[in-house]
Amino acid sequence: MLLTIDVGNTNLTLGLYEGEKLGPHWRLATDHERMPDEYGLQFLGLLEHVGRSPADLTGICLASVVPPLTGRVAQACREYLKQEPLVVDTGVKTGIRIRYEDPRAVGADRVADAVAVYNLYGGPACVVDFGTATTFNAITREGDYLGGAITAGINLAADALFQHAAKLQRIDLQRPPSVIGRNTVHAMQSGLLFGYVAMVEGMVSRFRAELGEDMKVIATGGLAESIAKETPVIQILAPWLTLEGLRIIWELNR
């Protein structure tokens, strides 16, 4: 049984695989202050909750975009799960070519997403990842990771409005009754939700102009479902896409 772990700035996602099938999986809040022992005990608790133990694991594949936590999570895997994790980094086989000017600057999660998309859906494709940042990632017909675009995530934008505009309050991201908000909360919800939908539609159109009309659009990340409900341009919703990429990378490096 393979354990996949994706350490992001906002969420830490984990999934257990038996072969190619994703079993129990979790999305947790990333705690930047947590120490290796705390992560280790948390991992043990999750396994115990589904009737598993470290002895059931055959490997661990880890991606992280939070450098201070990479070592802590890897240490927790070694000391509590008794496995040396495969950390997605330079030198790890991915089966795709990174055509970024500096391949080392591409986040491990974006690499895993590209690997999953090319193997599961083929190219050309645009992967929209709704996380702390909203990223658009281009995969060519030949399976090359070409590059992409990065902007602030929806929750980050909402926090910025609350922190820097004195009369605006903190809100939950929900669909307002109409695009034209009749109060401040609904106006903010409209601007954030429908504003990001319009941005996604515009960016997808521009990516398609460069990648080809047959470009597929795949959405992932914690807020992907909220956006996908509002636009037909998102063709595939894959909330656990990064974990699928980690599974494939693990297989390539066995």
N, C-alpha and C positions, 0 to 999 in steps of 0.2 A: 504494500500500500504506500502510495506516494503522498507526501504532504507538500502542498504548494503554499507559499507565503508571499504576499505583496505588501510591502511597507510603503504607504503613501503619507503625505503630509497631514491629511485629515482622517483617513481610514486605514486600518490594517485588515486585509482580507486573507482568509485562509480556506483551503479546500482539500479534501481527501479524495484521492483517485484510486479506484481499483481498475486497472487497465486504462481504457479511454473514458470510463464513466465517472463523472463527478458525483461523489457521494455527499456526506455532510459538509457544509460550507458555512462560513461566518463572515460578517462584516462588523468590525469593532472600531471604536474611536482610537486614534493614535495618541498615545500618551508619551510626550517627549521627555518626561521626567522619570519614566519607569526604568528600573534597573534590570539586569539579566535575570536575577532570581525571580523577580516579579513576572517577567514575561514567561519564564520557564514554568512557574506554577500555573499561570493562566493557560498555557498550552496543555499541560497535564490535565487540567480541569475540563478543557474542551474535549479532549480525547476520552476521558472517563465518562463524560456526559453521554457520549454515543457508544459506550461499551467497548472502547479501544484502549490500547496501552502503547508505550514506546516500542515494545517488542513486535507490534504489528507493522511498524514502519519499515519500508525497504529503502527509503531515501527521502530527502528534503530538497526542494528547489526554491530559492529565495531571490526575489527582486526587491530593491530598495532605492528610493529617491531621497532618503533622509540619512545622509552619511553618518551622523552621530548615533543613529539607532541600528545601522547595519551590523556593526560589531557586537552590540548588545544582544540582538536577536540571534545572531549566529552563535554566540556564546551560550545562550539559553538552549539552543538546539543541541549543542554538543554536551552540555552538562545535564540536561533534564530529559532530552529525547534520545540521547546516545547516538546521534547521527551528525556527521560533518556535512553541512548543507552545501549544495552547489549554488554559488552566488553568481548571478548573471552579471558579467563584467567583460572587459576586453579579454579576448582569448577563448571565450566560451563559444562553442559551435551553435549557430542559430539557423543555418540553412538559407539565410538571406544576406544580401549585400547592403551595407549601410553607406549611402552616397552623400551623407552630410559632410560638410567641409571638415569638421572635426568629429569623427564617429564617436569618440569618447564623451562628447557633450550630449549625446542622445540618452534620455532617461531609460533605465532598465525596463520600466513598465511600458514605454512606447515601443521598445524593441520586442517585448513579449507580445504586445498587441499585434504588431506587424507580422510576427511569426504565426500567430493564431489565425489571423485573417487570410494570409496567403495560403496556408495549409487547408483551411476549412472552406473558404469561399473563393479564393483565387483573386487575381488582379485584373485590371486596375481597381483600386479601392481607396476610399477615404474613411479613416477611422476617426470618429468624433468622441473624445473622452471627456466626460463631464465630471471633473474632480475639483481639487482646490483651484487648479487652473483648468480652463477649457482648451483642449488641444485638438488640432486638426492634423492628421497624419496621412501622408500620401504613399501608397504602395503601387508600384508600376505593374504593368502586365507581366513583366519578367520576374516579379517578386523582389524588386529592390526597394529598400526604404529610401525615399527620395528626399524627404524633409517635411515641413509642415508650417503650421501657424500656432501661436500661443497667445491667449488672452486671459484676463481674470475670470475665475469661475463665478457662478451665479451667487453662491453664498459669500464669496469674497467681496463682490460688488455690493451686496446687501449690507454687509458689515461696514463698508466704506461709507455708504449713504448715512447709516446710523451714527457713525463716529464723527463725520465731518460736516453734517448738515444739522444745525441746532434744533430745527423743528421737525425733523424726521425721526420716527421711532423704529425700534427693531421689530421686524415682522417675520411671520412664517411664510415660506414660499408656497402659496396656493393659487389655484386658478381663480381670478376675480370674476364677478358676474358678467362683465363686459370689458372690451378694450378701453373704453373711456371710463376711467374711474371717477366715481362721484364723491369719494372721500379720499383722504390721504393714504390710508392703508391699501385700498383697492387701486389707487393710482400707482403706488409703488409696486404692487404685485403685477400690475399690467406691464409697467415699464421693464421689470426684471424678466418675467416669463415670456411675454410676447416680444420684447426687445431681443432676447436671446434667440427665440425662435426665428425672428427675421434675420438675425446675424447668421445663424446656422444655414438658413436657406440661401442667403447671399454668398457665403463662403463655399458652400457645396457647389453652387453654380460656377464660381470662379475656378474651383478645383477641377470640375468636370471639363471646363474649357481647356485645361492644360493636360488632363489625364485621358480624356476621351469620353464620348457619350455613353459608353457601356460601363462607366465607373459605378461600382457598388458603394453604398453608404451604410456603414455599421456604427452603431452608437453603443457606448459602454460607460461605466461609471455610475456613481450613486444617484445622480439626477437624470440619467438618460431616459428613464421611463416617462418622467414628467414632460420632457421636451418632445419625445417621440409621439406622444398623444396629440400634439398640436400641429404636426406637420407631416405631409406625405413623403418628404424627401428622405427621411430615415427609413431604409428598407429592412434592416436587420437590427433587432435589439438583442445585445449580448452582454448582460450585466457582469458575467464572470469571465470575460474575454481574456484578461491578463492571466488568470489561473490556467486557462486552456493553453496559452502560449508557454507558460512555465512547464506544463506537462510535456509539451512537444520538445522544448529545449532539453529537458531531462532525458527524454528518449534519445535525442541526437548525441548526447554526451555520455551515454552508458558505456 
